[in-house]
Amino acid sequence: MNFPALEEQLSVLMRGVHEVVPQEELAKKIQKSIDTGTALRIKFGVDPTAPDVHFGHTVVMRKLRQFQDLGHQAVLIVGDYTAMIGDPSGRNTTRPRLSHEQVMENAKEYQEQFFKIVKREQTEIHYNGDWFSKMSFQKVTELAGSITVAQMLEREDFKNRYTSGQPISTHEFLYPLMQGYDSIAIKSDIEIGGTDQKFNVLRGRDLQQREGMEPQIGLFMPILLGTDGEQKMSKSLGNYVGVNESADTMFHKIYNIADSLTESWFELLTVKPKSEYDELIKKDILQAKRILALDIVSKYYDSAAAEEAAEREKAVHSGNELPSDTPVVKLPLGNYNLLDLLVSIGAFASKGEARRMIQNNGVRINGNAATNPNDEISTSSEIIVKVGKRKFYRVIS
């Protein structure tokens, strides 16, 4: 097979990368692939502990797709066995254990979303239960003997839990060894993951060397911050954009990300040249975010859907249209104190929170600014409640 030249491959593959371990071996491995006409095997492992994929997950998936576009082979490891343990990376407590049935159900939906980004026809899929379910206890003890407790406690999350007195279950020590063994089973050349996966990925390298194999390279991508610009993207924190969300919702969330995120989202979620988006960000941040949103939404839908979403977002901001995802809340007919109404429809968790937003001019009722927290609101006709820039509720009786 004819592969692009080394320099061309590196210019694509190194975009947005946080670290390569060991750096000097990447070019050698790619050049060997070119010389022999043999595609590299690029490993990506996922534990389907939940069925949903968000943009944070796609940073690594997009890098996997870039390897495919250059002619290399993606190898997806579905961790049906490792998911039952739960990756302790970044955790301060033991993860709840899932049943095999739960994991397999999640895996079906996860793969459908995965293949929105990665080429299905250029991907091998393996379930690590194929080898772990047959592994003898003798082999398990051999794996466990390949690393010391002291080495395990060098890992930051284990070290933090140990020093703070948080319990660590013995089975959690098996997780990085199992992930490492996956690299032996599928003969990976390169494993890609987020920066939080470094300890696990390097175990694969160690175990391959022990088996006399050419060790894999670890390629690590940055962790994508969520829409708030402060914390790692997470569904539980509500700062995520899901790949299965509607074009309107996706556009809105991207367009309204914290300004500080715009550069990194261009870098990690698009292929636009840095010179192009750098100038755009300096000149007009809102236009930059609009172009960012158009670019990303077009990839998951098409350019027409992205343009329609942009027009709806514009209409929503001008007050001429409600978002397509506006919730409809039904309340019994009657008169309500404004604070009670706002809490009843779920706009706020408490009256105090609602009062503060009113005082900050952040609530509008039927297009008019709410200024008095003690106003009486009748539900005899439909009410449109707007909170902040784009949070709407339709209240009917």
N, C-alpha and C positions, 0 to 999 in steps of 0.2 A: 504493500500500500504506500502511496505517496503522501507524505505529511508536509505541512508547511515548514519553512526553515525555522531553525532554533530561535532566532531573534524574534520572528513573528509570533511564535508560540509564547515566548516569555512575555512579550509586550501585552498579550491578552491575559495570560494566566496570572500575572503579578498585580493586575489592577485590583486595588482594594484589599490586598492580602496583608494581614498583620504580621505573620511570621512563617518562615519555612524552616523545618528542622530535619536534617542539616541543610542549610542554604546551598552549600557548594555542591551537593549531590543532585539537585534538581536538574540543572543544565546537563549534567552527565547522563542522567536517566533518560531525558528527552532526546538527547543526541543519539543514544544507543537505540532508542525506539525508531528514530529516523533512519539510522544506518541499517537496521535489520528489517525495517518495514513491519514491525510488530507493535500493535496498539498497547499502550499502557493500561493496566487495570486499576481504575480509580474507585476506591472503596468509600462508601457513605453508609453509615449505620444509623438506623432510627428505631427507637423503642416506641411503638404506638400506644402510649399510655393515655392518649386522648385522640379523637378523630380529626381535629381541626388543624389546618395549616395556616399560619399567619406570615406576614412579611419577614419577621425575624427568622423564621425557618428557611425562607427562600434565599437568604444571602448565600448559604452554603450550596443550596440546590442550583442556583444560577451559576456558581463556579463549576459545578459538576456538568452543567449543560455546555459551558465553554470548552471543557475538556472534550466533550462529545463532538462539538462543532469542529474541533481540530483533529478528529478522527479516532479518539481514544474510547475505551470501553468503560462504561459506568457499571459498577457492581453495587446493587442495593442490598444491604443486610437488614432484613426485618427481624428485630430482636424479640421473637415470641418467647424466648426463654429469659433473655436479659431483662425484658420489661417486667417479668414477674418478680424480679429482685428490685428493680428501679434504680436508675443511675443516681448515685449520691453526689454527683458534681454540683457544687454551689448550694448544697442543702445543709441546714443546721439541725435537721431531724431525719429519722428514718422514713423513707417513703412508704405509704400504704401499699401493701402487696395486692396485685391484681390477679384474677383468675386467668387461665389460658384462654377461656371462651371470650372474656372481655377484651383481651389483647387482640385476638384474631378478628373480632368484630370491628374494632378500631382500625385495624390494618387495612381492611377493605376500603373504607372511606378515605383513609390517609393516602393510599396509593393513587386513587382517582385524582386527588388534588396535586400529588407529587408529579403526575404526568401532564399537568398543565404547564410545567416548566421544563421537565427533563424528557428526552426522547424515549418513548417506550421501546421502540424497535432496536435501540442501541443500549439497552439496559438488561443485565442479568439480575434476577431476583432470587435471593436465598433466604431461607428462614433458619436462624441459628439453632432452632430445635432439631434440625436435621442431623446435627452432629452432637449437640449436648444431650439429647434424649438417649443416645447410644453410648455416651462416654462412661467408662468404668470408673469406679471409685478410686482405683489405683492411679488413673490418669488425673483425676481431680486433685489428689494429694501431690502428684508431681507438679501440677500447675501451681498449687498453693506454695510449694517449696521453691518456686522460682523467684520469690521476693520476700523480704523480711518485714516484720511488723514495723521496725524503725523506718524502712523505706516508705511503707504505706502512710505512716504518720508525718512524712515530709509533705504529703499532699495537704494543701491549705485547708480544705473543708474538714478533712479528718482531724487535722491538727487543732483547728479551732474548736471542734466538738469535744475532743479529748481534753484540752486544757480548760474548757468551761464546764466540764463534768457532764456533758450531754452524752447519752449512751450511743455506742456504735455497735451494731449487730455484726457478728462474724461473717454472715452471708454477704454483707456489703463489701467486704474485702475481696470477695470473689468477682465482683462486677468488672473492675478494670482488667482482671486476668481473662475473663470470658470475652470481653471486647477485643483484647489482644489476640486471643486464640482465633477469633473470627478471621483475623488477617492471615493466619496460617492456612485456615480452611479454604479461603478463596484466592490465596496467593496474590495479595494486593501489592501493587507497586507504590501507590500513593494513597494515603487516607486523608480526607478533608473533613474539617469540623470547625466549630467555634473555638475561641480561645479557652473556653472552660473545659474543653476536651483534651487538652495537651497531655495531662498525666495518663489518661486512658490510651490515647493514640501511641504514645511512646512505649507503652507496655507491649503493643503489637510489634513494634520494631525490635524490642528486646527478645520477645519470644521467637520471632522469626530467626534472629541470629542464633539462638540456642538450638534451633532445628536445622541450622546450616543453610538457611535460605538467604537470598539477597534481601536486606531489610528495607521496609517501606519508608517513604518520606512522609512527614507530617506537614500538611499545609493548613494553616489556621486563619480563619476569617474573623473580623471584629464582631462583637455582639451589637446588634442593632438596637438603638434606643427607641422606646415607644413614642407615640405621638406627643406625649407631654414633654419630651426632651430631657427627662430626668432619670427614668428607670428603664431597665431592660424590658423590651416589649413582652407583654404577657396578657393573656385573656383575663386572668383573675384580677389584674390591675385596671382593665378596661382601656388600656393605651395601645391597642392593637389594631391592625387592619388585616382582615381575613381574606384569603384568596377566593373564597366562595361568596363574598359579599356582592351586592348589586353594584353596577357601575356607578350609580348615583352616590351610594354610601361610600364606596371606595374613593371616588373623586373628592367628596366632601372631607373625608378624614385626612387625605393627603394634602389638600389645599389649606387645611387648617392646622397643620403640624407647627410646632414651635419653630420660629425662624432659624434658630441655631442648628436645626437638623437638616436644613435644605442641602447643604454641601455633601454631607455623608450619605443622604438618601440618593442623591444623583450618582455618587460614586459607587454605591453598593447595589442599587436597584435599577440602574439604567446603563447604557453604553455610550452616553453622550460624552464627547471630549471635555476634559477638565477646563481647557481654555474657553470653551463655549459657555459652560454653566457658571464658571467663576465670574466672568464679565456680567452675566445676567443677574447674578445674586447681588453684586455691588450696585448695579444700576437700578433694579426694581425687584424687590424681594417677592411681592405679590405676583408679579408676572412670572418670576422664576418658579414659584410654587404651582402656578397654573400650568406651566409647561411640564413640570415634573409630574403633575397629576395626569395630564393628557398622555404623556409618554407611557406611564405605568398602566393606566386603565386600558389604553389601546392594546397592550400586550395580552391582557386577560380577556378582553372583549374585541373591539375593533375601533378604528379611528372615528367612525360615525357615532358609535355608542359613547365614546369619550367626549366628543364635541357636544352631544346632547346632554350629557351629565354636566358639562361646563356651563351650558346655557341654563340648566335648571338651578345650578348653584348660584349663578348670577341673579336669577329671578327670586330665589329664596332670600338672598342678602338684601335685595331691594324691597322685600316684603310683598312681592306680587304672586308668590307661589309657596305652597307648603312642601317640605321634603317628602319624597315617596315613602320614607320609613316612619312618618309621623304616627305615634301611637294614638289609638282612639280609646278614651276612658269613659266608661258609663257611670254616672252618679245619679242617685235618686233626685227627683224634682224637688227644688227648694232653694232657700237662701243660705249661702255659706259665707262665713268669715274668710277673707282672702287667705290668711295663713293656713286655716284648716283645709281649704280647697287645695292649696299647693302641696300640702303634705298628703292629702287623700289621693291625689292623682300620681303620686310618686315622684314629683319634681324635686322634692327635698326630703331629707331624712328626718328633719326636725323643724319646728316653728322658728327656732332661733336662727337656723341656717337660712330659712326663707326670708326672715326679717332683714338679715344682713344683705341679702341680694337685692331686696326692694330698696333698701337705703342706698345701695350702690347703683341704682337705676338699671338693674339687670333683669327686670320682669316687665313684660308687656301683656295686657289683656285686650284682645281684639284690636291690636295695633296701637293701643294707647299705653303710655308709660304708667305703671302702677306706683303710686307715691305714698299711699296710706295703707299700712299693714292691716288696719281695722276695717277696711272697706267691706261692704256686703256685696256678694256676687250671686246673681240669680242664674239657675240652670234651666230657665224656661225656654231658652234658645241656645244654639250651639255656641261654645266659647273656644276661642283660639288663645292658648297660653304660650308665650314665647319666653324662654329663659336663656340668657346669654346670647351668643351670636346665632346659634342655629338649633337650639333644642326646643321643639314644638310639641304641644299636646292638643288634641281635639277632644273637648269635653262635651258629651251629649247626655241627655236624660232619657 
